[in-house]
């Protein structure tokens, strides 16, 4: 099994497209309302574009109208890492990373008032995900 944490920066550049690399490995953000999964309601599982680990499900996806795919929970808590991000001055955020390969996925926001079971919004870049259509039991 591949240890994705041992993959070098040069190898990531080879494995990913330029835009995937910029977002996943350089904590970039895709432009709002441009990602392919922003409004997707297809039933299925979203995996990490970099390593293939299943991260989110359509059953936890909701319409946040924020311009990016939004989930109120990951598939399982141990699939992602959440850590403080102070890259924007005066606006601390919580960054969400893939726990398997340490790739950047997006940010999670809490207490915004969305009518979901958790009142959390995992705001994830479409380009970090691959959707596999399949029934969710
Ligand atoms: Zn990953």
Boltz pocket constraint, residues with backbone or C-beta under 6 A from the ligand:
constraints:
  - pocket:
      binder: B
      contacts: [[A, 48], [A, 49], [A, 50], [A, 51], [A, 52], [A, 53], [A, 98], [A, 99], [A, 100], [A, 101], [A, 102], [A, 103]]
      max_distance: 6.0
